[in-house]
Amino acid sequence: MTVRTDNLDMDKWLTDNNITEIECLVPDLTGVARGKILPREKFSTDRAMRLPEAVFGMTVTGESPEGHEGYNRVFGFTDKDMVLLPDPTTLRLVPWATDPTAQVIMDCVNHDGTPIDFAPRNVLRRVANLYKELGWTPIVAPELEFYLLDRNPDPDIALSPPIGRSGRKETSRQLYSIDAVNEFDPLFEDIYDYCDLMGLELDTLIHEFGAGQMEINFLHDEPMILADKAFFFKRTLREVAMRHGMYATFMAKPMQNEPGSAMHIHQSVIDSKTGQNIFSNADGSASPLFFNYIAGLQKYLPAAMALVAPYVNSYRRIVRNGAAPINIEWGYDNRTVGIRVPISGAADRRVENRVVGADANPYLAMAVTLACGYLGIKEKLQPSEVTMGSAYAHDYQLPRGLSEALRELENSKALHEVLGRNFIDVYLAVKEAEHDEFMRVISPWEREHLLMHV
């Protein structure tokens, strides 16, 4: 057994598996792993570990927006530590390690034991607790798209699909092709073996629209469980791909002539006592809460875009005719809308948020999409008319770039209250700094089309 569920078993599990090294992981704002690596004898569930709070205040390039007022208010000027506590439910093997190695996600708390409220796992926990207070439990199931790419260490050279078993690269769209997936059988066999050892419970694997683009689905469960699994999966896939001589990326739009990658999040809510889906009435029809939830997504997703499309590259996916939603229309079994309702029975009635990019931090993406639905229920909102045709022909209803998205998030006081003011201040500071850094870069398009013509 590779996953533990209680503190008392942690030491025994480490001993039983002959663990010599432990990776103590903290998912940062980008959703990648920070933390420390310790020898087994230095790790103890009773020993407090520390790390600077500032790991949550860094841009994707490692810079800190120290001149930002909100950033300074939250972090101060002393670069203080937070306390790390291992979450025993996340203890897993590191299957690719040479020596027996374990990995565990650490919860981040203050020295008095209160949560660090701008840590992504704690933001998700905060939103889940709002549902808990109502006697409900959110259930989610992410569908995560990604690209396999040829190794390319030069960022100035365009990316391309990798070479498969046939010795050839994909040059055309191979949607749902079994043979195209089989081109990379050795890689996916390792992925399934590693994920099985880690208890990630993968569901289906398919080939998506793009050349070298795949999608993995997860079985449904509570949000924290699925966010942890997505976090582990991303880390595992990147590692295995490199071992097979290629890259794997969750970048929203890695190649200009191929569709972008999404993380579609299916979501429903059950009554914690009865286990009944609150989106369905006793007679099997859709409940008023179901429509309130959809309306909450419609109202608040534009303001949430900076969290579900967190980088300048994210908005290259959200374009007309780009196989991604450009608005917050909703519809039944309609993949052109931002909010899709799959055909299902009453017990499985759910909503699919198709706006989220694969580059989003899974903890924050799940937190904010659940926050939107929660606000819709609390405010008793009503959705627009259902979209019957293609929503691609409708107007844009989502921000067109990161700068616009940050302004909408900054102005959404309702999301601030649900997600936490400290988190919003830190997030806005970091993303504004990233945007400013990007704006200092001159792109090949500008050199090609502006240099000699303006």
CORFEN-V954637 format. One line per field, one symbol per residue. psi: psi as a letter, one per 40 degrees, with the letter a starting at -180 (. if undefined). burial: + if it has 9 or more other C-alpha atoms within 8 Angstrom, else -. A space follows every 10 residues. Layout:
psi: ???
burial: ???
//
This chain:
psi: hehieidded ddddddefhe ihhhhhhade eihiaihiid eehieehhii ihdedefiie eeihgeehdd dddddaeefi iihhhhhdee hiigdeidih iiihhhihii eeeiiheehd dddddddddd dddefihihi hihhiihhii hgeheehiii iihadeeiih eihfhehddd dedfdddddd dddddddefe gibihihadi hehihhiiii aidddddddd dddddddddd ddeefiihie hdgdhdeiii highhhhihi hdddeiheei ideeihiddd ddddddddde ddeededege idddeedgih fefiieafii ihfheeidhi hihiiddehi hhhedhieei hddddddddd ddddddddef ihiiiihdah edeiiheiie iddddddddd egdddddddh dddddddddd ddddddddee hhiddddded dee.
burial: -+++----++ +-++----++ +++++++++- ++-++--+++ --+-+----- +++++++++- ---++----+ ++-++---+- -+++++++-+ ++++-----+ ++++++++++ -----+++++ ++++++++-- ++--++++++ ++++++++++ --------+- ++++-----+ ---+--+--+ +-++--+--+ ++-+++++++ -+---+++++ ++++++++-+ ++++-+++++ ++++++++-+ ++---+++++ +++-+--+++ ++++++++++ ++----++++ +--+-++-++ ++++++++++ ++++++++++ ++++++++++ -+-+++++++ ++-+-+++++ ++---+--++ ++++++++++ ++++++++++ +++++++--- +++---+--+ ++-----++- -+-+++-+++ -+--++-+++ -+++++++++ +++++----- -----++--+ ----
//
